[in-house]
Amino acid sequence: MSNETAVLETSLGASLRRWRVLNRIKQEALACDLGVSQSRISRWESGLAQPNGVERAKITRLLRARPQTAADRALLDLVTLASEPVHLVCDLTHRLLAISPARAREWHLPVAQFMNRPLWRFASDGIRAMEFKLVDYGWFEPMSADIVYETERASFPEMTIPESRIRISRLPLSDGSFARLVREAPRDALRA
């Protein structure tokens, strides 16, 4: 199974800024830790520049979801025990962190083959389109609202994404990173 990453240029700078602001870290301090200038951090956050491969890897390691505390594990347990189709991914990398049995039944391979791997390669055109619009909906702001949108059916040998209305919620983890809860939204739910 491919490990296609989903750390998109459109989300990396905004994610970095959100992480830095919520953790009360100044651009100068982060620049020192990453071995770059403060102005480079500013350009990344504003989208005027993109980090190179080594810098991108450092930022991804810094921002990727690492559910480690008891509270984080409780969240994973809640998803794993949910009766409805739901899954939890790293908000930055789209790595699968937890999945409900109902969602797992929709997929064609054992869950172990998906865990801690990016699900981006399975994104439908509708999911991909919404991912590029997240910044427009305030997704990377400290207090973002859920986003509801529609996606078309997409079939892969490993899984099928049904035509559905999806609700995504951004959940903070104890280390300052974020997870994304993905579930179906009722048909009468407000659209993004």
Residue frames as a rotation matrix with the C-alpha (Angstrom) as fourth column:
MET 1
0.582 0.813 0.000 0.00
0.813 -0.582 0.000 0.00
0.000 0.000 -1.000 0.00
SER 2
-0.043 -0.583 0.812 1.33
0.536 -0.699 -0.474 3.43
0.843 0.415 0.342 -0.93
ASN 3
-0.043 -0.040 -0.998 2.36
0.947 -0.321 -0.028 5.88
-0.319 -0.946 0.051 1.78
GLU 4
-0.222 -0.006 0.975 1.47
0.637 -0.758 0.141 8.91
0.738 0.653 0.172 -0.34
THR 5
-0.678 -0.115 -0.726 1.74
0.687 -0.451 -0.570 11.87
-0.262 -0.885 0.385 1.97
ALA 6
0.252 0.828 0.501 -0.83
0.859 -0.430 0.279 14.58
0.446 0.360 -0.820 2.31
VAL 7
0.013 -0.304 -0.953 1.26
0.645 -0.726 0.241 17.37
-0.764 -0.617 0.186 3.76
LEU 8
0.403 0.293 0.867 0.00
0.901 -0.293 -0.319 19.90
0.161 0.910 -0.382 1.28
GLU 9
-0.672 -0.678 0.299 1.69
0.649 -0.733 -0.203 23.21
0.357 0.057 0.932 0.57
THR 10
-0.174 0.694 0.698 -1.64
-0.075 -0.717 0.693 24.91
0.982 0.069 0.177 1.25
SER 11
0.803 0.579 -0.143 -1.82
0.064 0.156 0.986 23.53
0.593 -0.801 0.088 4.78
LEU 12
0.165 -0.811 -0.561 1.78
0.865 0.393 -0.313 23.41
0.474 -0.433 0.766 6.01
GLY 13
-0.716 -0.480 0.507 2.31
0.249 -0.854 -0.457 27.13
0.653 -0.200 0.731 6.67
ALA 14
0.013 0.818 0.575 -1.13
-0.585 -0.460 0.668 27.62
0.811 -0.346 0.472 8.16
SER 15
0.744 0.209 -0.635 -0.67
0.273 0.772 0.574 24.54
0.610 -0.600 0.517 10.37
LEU 16
-0.242 -0.924 -0.296 2.72
0.807 -0.023 -0.590 25.81
0.539 -0.382 0.751 11.51
ARG 17
-0.631 0.053 0.774 1.29
-0.218 -0.970 -0.111 29.22
0.745 -0.239 0.623 12.41
ARG 18
0.463 0.878 0.122 -1.65
-0.441 0.109 0.891 27.68
0.769 -0.467 0.438 14.30
TRP 19
0.541 -0.333 -0.772 0.68
0.641 0.758 0.122 25.34
0.545 -0.561 0.624 16.24
ARG 20
-0.526 -0.845 0.094 3.06
0.616 -0.455 -0.643 28.17
0.586 -0.281 0.760 17.08
VAL 21
-0.408 0.451 0.794 0.31
-0.458 -0.853 0.249 30.57
0.790 -0.262 0.555 18.23
LEU 22
0.655 0.742 -0.146 -1.50
-0.281 0.418 0.864 27.96
0.702 -0.525 0.482 20.33
ASN 23
0.534 -0.544 -0.647 1.76
0.777 0.618 0.122 26.89
0.334 -0.567 0.753 21.96
ARG 24
0.987 -0.067 -0.147 2.81
-0.003 -0.918 0.397 30.54
-0.162 -0.391 -0.906 22.48
ILE 25
0.133 -0.966 0.221 6.08
0.725 0.247 0.643 30.13
-0.676 0.075 0.733 20.62
LYS 26
0.468 -0.040 -0.883 7.54
-0.351 -0.925 -0.145 33.16
-0.811 0.378 -0.446 18.91
GLN 27
0.990 -0.108 -0.095 8.75
-0.064 0.266 -0.962 32.92
0.129 0.958 0.257 15.32
GLU 28
0.309 -0.937 0.161 12.26
-0.842 -0.348 -0.412 33.77
0.442 -0.009 -0.897 16.53
ALA 29
-0.078 -0.299 0.951 12.38
-0.803 0.585 0.118 30.82
-0.591 -0.754 -0.286 18.96
LEU 30
0.717 0.397 0.572 11.01
0.001 0.821 -0.571 28.41
-0.697 0.411 0.588 16.36
ALA 31
0.865 -0.451 -0.222 13.49
-0.347 -0.216 -0.913 29.70
0.364 0.866 -0.343 13.78
CYS 32
-0.010 -0.898 0.440 16.34
-0.998 -0.021 -0.065 29.04
0.068 -0.440 -0.896 16.21
ASP 33
0.094 0.124 0.988 15.09
-0.465 0.883 -0.067 25.48
-0.880 -0.453 0.141 16.87
LEU 34
0.825 0.310 0.473 14.76
0.241 0.564 -0.789 24.76
-0.512 0.765 0.391 13.13
GLY 35
-0.149 -0.988 0.043 18.04
0.560 -0.049 0.827 26.47
-0.815 0.147 0.560 12.21
VAL 36
-0.138 0.175 0.975 16.48
0.920 -0.342 0.191 29.06
0.366 0.924 -0.114 9.90
SER 37
-0.961 -0.186 0.202 15.81
0.130 -0.956 -0.264 32.80
0.243 -0.227 0.943 10.02
GLN 38
-0.525 0.805 -0.275 12.72
0.268 -0.150 -0.952 34.36
-0.808 -0.573 -0.137 11.57
SER 39
-0.273 0.424 -0.863 11.85
-0.788 -0.613 -0.052 35.87
-0.551 0.666 0.502 8.19
ARG 40
-0.827 -0.022 -0.562 11.83
-0.396 0.733 0.553 32.37
0.400 0.680 -0.615 6.65
ILE 41
-0.786 0.595 -0.166 9.30
0.552 0.556 -0.621 31.22
-0.277 -0.579 -0.766 9.26
SER 42
-0.303 0.669 -0.679 7.20
-0.175 -0.739 -0.651 34.28
-0.937 -0.079 0.341 8.43
ARG 43
-0.471 0.084 -0.878 7.31
-0.878 -0.143 0.457 33.53
-0.087 0.986 0.141 4.69
TRP 44
-0.941 0.162 -0.298 6.31
0.107 0.976 0.192 29.89
0.321 0.149 -0.935 5.28
GLU 45
-0.619 0.730 -0.291 3.40
0.521 0.104 -0.847 30.88
-0.588 -0.676 -0.445 7.49
SER 46
-0.152 0.560 -0.815 2.14
-0.430 -0.780 -0.455 33.44
-0.890 0.281 0.359 4.99
GLY 47
0.554 0.347 0.757 2.48
0.402 0.685 -0.608 31.02
-0.729 0.641 0.240 2.07
LEU 48
0.779 -0.304 -0.548 5.02
-0.572 -0.703 -0.424 33.23
-0.256 0.644 -0.721 0.29
ALA 49
-0.225 -0.869 -0.440 7.65
-0.896 0.362 -0.257 30.46
0.383 0.337 -0.860 0.43
GLN 50
0.873 0.434 -0.225 7.79
-0.340 0.869 0.359 26.72
0.351 -0.237 0.906 1.01
PRO 51
0.373 -0.768 0.521 10.32
-0.675 0.161 0.720 24.86
-0.636 -0.621 -0.458 3.15
ASN 52
-0.169 -0.506 -0.846 12.85
-0.896 0.437 -0.082 22.64
0.411 0.744 -0.527 1.38
GLY 53
0.253 0.317 -0.914 12.83
-0.172 0.944 0.280 18.86
0.952 0.087 0.294 1.88
VAL 54
-0.549 -0.537 -0.640 14.87
0.539 0.359 -0.762 18.80
0.639 -0.764 0.092 5.10
GLU 55
-0.933 0.242 0.267 12.98
-0.353 -0.763 -0.542 21.75
0.072 -0.600 0.797 6.60
ARG 56
-0.069 0.963 -0.260 9.65
-0.805 0.100 0.585 20.21
0.589 0.250 0.769 5.56
ALA 57
0.021 0.002 -1.000 10.58
0.251 0.968 0.007 16.93
0.968 -0.251 0.020 7.27
LYS 58
-0.887 -0.383 -0.257 11.47
0.351 -0.200 -0.915 18.78
0.299 -0.902 0.312 10.50
ILE 59
-0.692 0.688 0.217 8.19
-0.717 -0.691 -0.095 20.70
0.085 -0.221 0.971 10.45
THR 60
0.112 0.748 -0.655 6.18
-0.523 0.604 0.601 17.55
0.845 0.275 0.459 9.73
ARG 61
-0.341 -0.302 -0.890 7.83
0.530 0.720 -0.448 15.74
0.776 -0.625 -0.085 12.67
LEU 62
-0.997 -0.069 0.026 7.02
0.024 -0.637 -0.770 18.72
0.070 -0.768 0.637 14.86
LEU 63
-0.563 0.826 -0.021 3.35
-0.825 -0.563 -0.056 19.02
-0.058 -0.014 0.998 13.83
ARG 64
-0.393 0.462 -0.795 2.23
-0.293 0.756 0.585 15.44
0.871 0.463 -0.162 13.20
ALA 65
0.451 0.693 0.563 -0.27
-0.795 0.025 0.607 14.02
0.406 -0.721 0.561 15.66
ARG 66
-0.543 -0.608 -0.579 1.26
-0.131 0.742 -0.657 11.84
0.829 -0.281 -0.483 18.34
PRO 67
0.484 0.783 0.391 -1.51
-0.559 -0.067 0.826 10.72
0.673 -0.618 0.405 20.71
GLN 68
-0.358 -0.792 -0.495 0.53
-0.002 0.531 -0.848 9.79
0.934 -0.302 -0.191 23.80
THR 69
-0.822 0.031 0.569 -1.25
-0.555 -0.268 -0.787 10.86
0.128 -0.963 0.238 26.98
ALA 70
-0.797 0.587 0.146 -4.12
0.415 0.707 -0.573 9.12
-0.439 -0.395 -0.807 28.76
ALA 71
-0.014 0.817 -0.576 -6.52
-0.188 -0.568 -0.801 11.78
-0.982 0.098 0.162 27.43
ASP 72
-0.280 -0.158 -0.947 -5.31
-0.945 -0.128 0.301 11.20
-0.169 0.979 -0.113 23.86
ARG 73
-0.979 -0.109 -0.170 -5.64
-0.138 0.976 0.167 7.44
0.148 0.188 -0.971 24.26
ALA 74
-0.492 0.870 0.008 -9.17
0.264 0.158 -0.952 7.93
-0.829 -0.466 -0.308 25.61
LEU 75
0.052 0.458 -0.887 -10.04
-0.745 -0.574 -0.340 9.77
-0.665 0.679 0.311 22.39
LEU 76
-0.635 -0.346 -0.691 -8.64
-0.733 0.551 0.398 6.87
0.243 0.759 -0.604 20.35
ASP 77
-0.943 0.314 0.112 -10.69
0.226 0.850 -0.476 4.44
-0.244 -0.424 -0.872 22.46
LEU 78
-0.184 0.926 -0.330 -13.87
-0.153 -0.359 -0.921 6.45
-0.971 -0.119 0.207 21.91
VAL 79
-0.039 0.108 -0.993 -13.35
-0.983 -0.181 0.019 6.29
-0.177 0.978 0.113 18.14
THR 80
-0.833 -0.390 -0.393 -12.44
-0.466 0.877 0.118 2.60
0.298 0.282 -0.912 18.24
LEU 81
-0.846 0.533 0.016 -15.59
0.389 0.638 -0.665 1.78
-0.365 -0.556 -0.747 20.24
ALA 82
-0.548 0.663 -0.511 -17.99
-0.639 -0.725 -0.256 4.04
-0.540 0.186 0.821 18.28
SER 83
-0.157 0.588 0.794 -21.02
0.321 0.790 -0.522 2.33
-0.934 0.173 -0.313 16.78
GLU 84
0.862 0.475 -0.175 -21.19
0.025 -0.384 -0.923 4.61
-0.506 0.792 -0.343 13.75
PRO 85
0.491 -0.711 0.503 -18.69
0.855 0.283 -0.435 4.82
0.167 0.643 0.747 10.85
VAL 86
0.964 -0.254 0.080 -15.97
-0.266 -0.935 0.237 7.19
0.014 -0.249 -0.968 12.04
HIS 87
0.467 -0.872 -0.143 -12.21
0.851 0.488 -0.196 7.48
0.240 -0.030 0.970 11.87
LEU 88
0.881 -0.293 -0.371 -9.50
-0.029 -0.817 0.576 9.73
-0.472 -0.497 -0.728 13.25
VAL 89
0.519 -0.742 0.424 -6.50
0.779 0.207 -0.592 10.92
0.352 0.638 0.685 11.24
CYS 90
-0.304 -0.690 -0.657 -3.57
0.734 -0.609 0.301 13.24
-0.608 -0.390 0.691 11.83
ASP 91
0.654 0.642 -0.400 -4.80
0.282 -0.698 -0.658 16.64
-0.702 0.317 -0.638 10.62
LEU 92
0.219 -0.656 -0.722 -1.50
-0.707 -0.617 0.346 17.37
-0.673 0.435 -0.599 8.85
THR 93
-0.701 -0.693 -0.168 -0.45
-0.633 0.497 0.593 14.00
-0.328 0.522 -0.787 7.38
HIS 94
0.203 0.892 -0.404 -3.79
-0.948 0.282 0.145 12.16
0.243 0.354 0.903 7.12
ARG 95
-0.763 -0.479 -0.435 -2.24
-0.318 0.863 -0.393 9.15
0.563 -0.161 -0.810 8.90
LEU 96
0.297 0.908 -0.295 -4.91
-0.166 0.354 0.921 6.86
0.940 -0.225 0.256 10.33
LEU 97
-0.633 -0.487 0.602 -4.89
-0.624 -0.140 -0.769 7.00
0.459 -0.862 -0.215 14.14
ALA 98
-0.765 0.469 0.441 -8.13
-0.097 0.593 -0.799 5.18
-0.637 -0.654 -0.408 15.02
ILE 99
-0.694 0.566 -0.444 -11.14
-0.525 0.024 0.851 3.62
0.493 0.824 0.281 13.30
SER 100
-0.149 0.736 0.660 -14.54
-0.853 0.243 -0.463 2.38
-0.501 -0.632 0.591 14.41
PRO 101
-0.608 -0.022 0.793 -15.66
0.140 0.981 0.135 -1.18
-0.781 0.193 -0.594 13.61
ALA 102
0.489 0.862 0.133 -18.47
0.353 -0.056 -0.934 0.23
-0.798 0.504 -0.331 11.43
ARG 103
0.588 -0.368 -0.720 -15.96
-0.725 -0.634 -0.268 2.17
-0.358 0.680 -0.640 9.30
ALA 104
-0.475 -0.842 0.255 -13.57
-0.652 0.532 0.541 -0.80
-0.591 0.090 -0.802 9.20
ARG 105
-0.114 0.518 0.848 -16.35
0.350 0.819 -0.454 -2.96
-0.930 0.245 -0.275 7.70
GLU 106
0.831 0.425 -0.360 -16.54
-0.125 -0.487 -0.864 -0.52
-0.542 0.763 -0.352 4.76
TRP 107
0.183 -0.873 -0.451 -12.89
-0.961 -0.256 0.104 -1.18
-0.207 0.415 -0.886 3.92
HIS 108
0.801 0.241 -0.548 -11.64
-0.484 0.799 -0.357 -4.25
0.352 0.551 0.757 2.07
LEU 109
-0.030 -0.882 -0.471 -8.39
0.066 0.469 -0.881 -4.95
0.997 -0.057 0.045 3.96
PRO 110
0.321 0.086 -0.943 -7.60
0.905 0.267 0.332 -5.55
0.280 -0.960 0.008 7.63
VAL 111
0.987 0.146 0.069 -7.32
0.113 -0.929 0.351 -2.37
0.116 -0.339 -0.934 9.68
ALA 112
0.494 -0.863 -0.108 -3.68
0.330 0.071 0.941 -3.15
-0.805 -0.500 0.319 10.51
GLN 113
-0.113 -0.548 0.829 -2.78
0.981 0.073 0.182 -2.44
-0.160 0.833 0.529 6.88
PHE 114
0.377 0.333 0.864 -4.09
0.537 -0.839 0.089 1.13
0.755 0.430 -0.495 7.22
MET 115
0.883 0.065 -0.465 -2.97
0.454 -0.366 0.812 2.10
-0.117 -0.928 -0.353 10.75
ASN 116
0.336 -0.745 -0.576 -0.38
0.146 -0.563 0.814 4.89
-0.931 -0.357 -0.080 10.93
ARG 117
-0.616 -0.452 0.645 -0.41
0.711 0.035 0.703 5.24
-0.340 0.891 0.300 7.15
PRO 118
-0.732 0.344 -0.588 -1.69
-0.381 -0.922 -0.066 8.24
-0.565 0.176 0.806 5.22
LEU 119
-0.144 0.790 0.596 -5.14
0.594 0.551 -0.586 7.78
-0.791 0.269 -0.549 3.72
TRP 120
-0.130 0.077 -0.989 -4.65
-0.410 -0.912 -0.017 10.62
-0.903 0.403 0.150 1.24
ARG 121
-0.932 -0.285 -0.224 -4.31
-0.311 0.311 0.898 8.32
-0.187 0.907 -0.378 -1.75
PHE 122
-0.647 0.754 0.110 -7.93
0.761 0.647 0.040 7.24
-0.041 0.110 -0.993 -1.17
ALA 123
-0.449 0.483 -0.752 -9.33
0.087 -0.814 -0.575 10.77
-0.889 -0.323 0.323 -1.20
SER 124
0.219 0.621 0.752 -12.08
0.919 0.128 -0.374 11.36
-0.329 0.773 -0.543 -3.74
ASP 125
-0.421 -0.314 0.851 -11.99
0.685 -0.725 0.071 14.42
0.595 0.613 0.520 -5.96
GLY 126
0.515 0.715 0.472 -14.49
0.157 -0.620 0.768 16.08
0.842 -0.322 -0.432 -3.60
ILE 127
0.814 -0.299 -0.499 -12.30
0.547 0.101 0.831 15.40
-0.198 -0.949 0.245 -0.56
ARG 128
-0.213 -0.960 0.181 -9.22
0.966 -0.180 0.184 16.71
-0.144 0.214 0.966 -2.36
ALA 129
-0.154 0.228 0.961 -11.05
0.484 -0.831 0.275 19.84
0.861 0.508 0.017 -3.49
MET 130
0.851 0.515 0.101 -12.21
0.148 -0.421 0.895 20.58
0.503 -0.747 -0.435 0.07
GLU 131
0.461 -0.755 -0.467 -8.71
0.844 0.210 0.493 20.04
-0.274 -0.622 0.734 1.44
PHE 132
-0.507 -0.687 0.521 -7.45
0.827 -0.559 0.069 22.89
0.244 0.465 0.851 -0.74
LYS 133
-0.020 0.592 0.805 -10.28
0.130 -0.797 0.590 25.15
0.991 0.117 -0.062 0.53
LEU 134
0.264 0.186 -0.946 -9.78
0.893 0.324 0.313 24.54
0.365 -0.928 -0.080 4.26
VAL 135
-0.716 -0.594 -0.368 -7.89
0.687 -0.693 -0.218 27.78
-0.126 -0.409 0.904 4.75
ASP 136
-0.733 0.503 0.458 -10.84
-0.072 -0.727 0.683 29.68
0.677 0.468 0.568 3.21
TYR 137
0.329 0.908 -0.260 -13.15
0.136 0.227 0.964 28.16
0.935 -0.353 -0.048 5.86
GLY 138
0.301 -0.260 0.918 -10.91
-0.808 -0.580 0.101 29.13
0.506 -0.772 -0.384 8.78
TRP 139
0.821 0.063 -0.568 -9.82
0.082 0.971 0.227 25.55
0.565 -0.233 0.792 9.47
PHE 140
0.000 -0.950 -0.311 -6.37
0.708 0.220 -0.672 26.65
0.707 -0.220 0.672 10.65
GLU 141
-0.056 0.061 0.997 -7.63
-0.487 -0.873 0.026 29.31
0.871 -0.484 0.079 13.04
PRO 142
-0.878 -0.396 0.270 -7.36
-0.409 0.326 -0.852 28.54
0.250 -0.858 -0.449 16.77
MET 143
-0.538 0.764 0.355 -11.12
-0.145 0.331 -0.932 28.01
-0.830 -0.553 -0.067 17.16
SER 144
-0.832 0.207 -0.514 -12.38
-0.531 -0.035 0.847 26.53
0.157 0.978 0.139 13.91
ALA 145
0.082 0.941 0.327 -15.86
-0.832 0.245 -0.497 25.19
-0.548 -0.232 0.803 13.34
ASP 146
-0.187 -0.016 0.982 -16.71
0.286 0.956 0.070 21.78
-0.940 0.294 -0.175 11.89
ILE 147
-0.508 0.047 -0.860 -16.87
-0.787 -0.430 0.442 21.64
-0.349 0.902 0.256 8.13
VAL 148
0.026 0.603 0.797 -19.54
0.136 0.788 -0.601 19.68
-0.990 0.124 -0.061 6.28
TYR 149
-0.254 -0.115 -0.960 -19.22
-0.884 -0.374 0.279 18.88
-0.392 0.920 -0.007 2.60
GLU 150
0.757 0.578 0.305 -20.28
-0.361 0.759 -0.542 16.32
-0.544 0.300 0.784 0.03
THR 151
-0.456 -0.874 -0.166 -18.15
-0.693 0.232 0.682 13.80
-0.558 0.426 -0.712 -1.77
GLU 152
0.395 0.514 -0.761 -18.77
-0.886 0.433 -0.167 11.47
0.244 0.741 0.626 -4.65
ARG 153
0.891 -0.060 0.449 -18.20
-0.092 0.946 0.310 7.71
-0.444 -0.318 0.838 -4.61
ALA 154
0.232 -0.872 -0.432 -14.60
-0.937 -0.080 -0.341 6.60
0.263 0.484 -0.835 -5.15
SER 155
0.970 0.159 0.186 -13.66
-0.200 0.953 0.229 2.92
-0.141 -0.259 0.956 -5.47
PHE 156
-0.004 -0.994 -0.112 -10.23
-0.966 0.033 -0.258 1.46
0.260 0.107 -0.960 -4.77
PRO 157
-0.009 -0.035 -0.999 -9.18
-0.091 0.995 -0.034 -2.17
0.996 0.090 -0.012 -4.31
GLU 158
-0.819 -0.440 -0.370 -8.51
0.314 0.195 -0.929 -1.40
0.481 -0.877 -0.022 -0.63
MET 159
-0.574 0.653 -0.493 -11.70
0.469 -0.231 -0.852 0.56
-0.671 -0.721 -0.174 0.14
THR 160
-0.295 0.569 0.767 -14.73
0.777 -0.324 0.539 2.31
0.556 0.756 -0.347 -1.25
ILE 161
-0.920 0.124 -0.373 -15.61
0.116 -0.820 -0.560 5.87
-0.375 -0.558 0.740 -0.33
PRO 162
-0.213 0.908 0.360 -19.41
0.960 0.263 -0.095 6.09
-0.181 0.326 -0.928 -0.62
GLU 163
-0.419 0.249 0.873 -21.19
0.252 -0.892 0.375 9.12
0.872 0.377 0.311 -1.98
SER 164
0.166 0.432 -0.887 -21.90
0.962 0.128 0.242 10.95
0.218 -0.893 -0.394 1.24
ARG 165
0.606 -0.013 0.796 -21.97
-0.171 -0.979 0.114 14.12
0.777 -0.205 -0.595 3.26
ILE 166
0.054 -0.734 -0.677 -18.89
0.780 0.454 -0.431 14.30
0.624 -0.505 0.597 5.48
ARG 167
0.918 0.104 0.383 -18.37
-0.160 -0.785 0.598 16.22
0.363 -0.610 -0.704 8.72
ILE 168
0.059 -0.939 -0.337 -14.82
0.632 0.297 -0.716 16.90
0.773 -0.171 0.611 9.83
SER 169
0.974 0.164 0.159 -13.88
-0.036 -0.578 0.816 18.17
0.226 -0.800 -0.556 13.28
ARG 170
0.056 -0.997 0.056 -10.43
-0.050 -0.059 -0.997 19.31
0.997 0.053 -0.053 14.35
LEU 171
0.951 0.263 -0.164 -9.44
0.109 0.210 0.972 18.04
0.290 -0.942 0.171 17.80
PRO 172
0.294 -0.893 0.339 -6.37
-0.782 -0.429 -0.452 19.22
0.549 -0.132 -0.825 19.71
LEU 173
0.577 -0.238 -0.781 -4.09
0.438 0.897 0.050 16.58
0.689 -0.371 0.622 21.22
SER 174
0.887 -0.154 -0.434 -2.06
0.388 -0.259 0.885 17.08
-0.249 -0.954 -0.170 24.37
ASP 175
-0.054 -0.998 0.019 1.21
0.817 -0.034 0.576 17.73
-0.575 0.047 0.817 22.50
GLY 176
-0.193 0.040 -0.980 -0.24
-0.204 -0.979 0.000 20.70
-0.960 0.199 0.197 20.59
SER 177
-0.991 -0.087 -0.104 -0.84
-0.122 0.231 0.965 18.75
-0.060 0.969 -0.239 17.38
PHE 178
-0.218 0.973 -0.071 -4.28
-0.850 -0.225 -0.477 18.12
-0.480 -0.044 0.876 15.89
ALA 179
-0.843 0.151 0.516 -6.32
0.311 0.920 0.240 15.13
-0.439 0.363 -0.822 14.85
ARG 180
-0.636 0.669 -0.384 -9.25
-0.768 -0.501 0.400 15.19
0.075 0.549 0.832 12.46
LEU 181
-0.548 0.583 0.600 -12.42
0.041 0.735 -0.677 13.30
-0.835 -0.346 -0.427 13.26
VAL 182
-0.797 0.260 -0.545 -14.15
-0.591 -0.146 0.794 12.17
0.127 0.955 0.270 10.05
ARG 183
-0.677 0.651 0.345 -17.77
0.319 0.681 -0.659 11.04
-0.664 -0.336 -0.668 10.13
GLU 184
-0.580 0.570 0.582 -20.88
0.674 -0.067 0.736 11.12
0.458 0.819 -0.345 8.02
ALA 185
-0.934 0.327 -0.142 -23.13
-0.200 -0.811 -0.550 14.12
-0.295 -0.485 0.823 8.47
PRO 186
-0.178 0.945 0.274 -26.92
0.531 0.327 -0.782 13.97
-0.828 0.007 -0.560 8.43
ARG 187
-0.295 0.119 0.948 -28.43
0.948 -0.091 0.306 14.98
0.122 0.989 -0.086 5.12
ASP 188
0.701 0.636 0.324 -29.94
0.580 -0.772 0.261 18.11
0.416 0.004 -0.909 6.68
ALA 189
0.227 -0.702 -0.675 -26.56
0.771 -0.294 0.565 19.29
-0.596 -0.648 0.474 8.08
LEU 190
0.809 0.007 -0.587 -25.39
-0.207 -0.932 -0.296 22.73
-0.549 0.361 -0.753 7.01
ARG 191
0.735 -0.562 0.380 -22.95
0.636 0.378 -0.673 22.79
0.234 0.736 0.635 4.13
ALA 192
-0.095 -0.872 -0.480 -19.49
0.827 -0.337 0.449 24.29
-0.554 -0.354 0.754 4.24
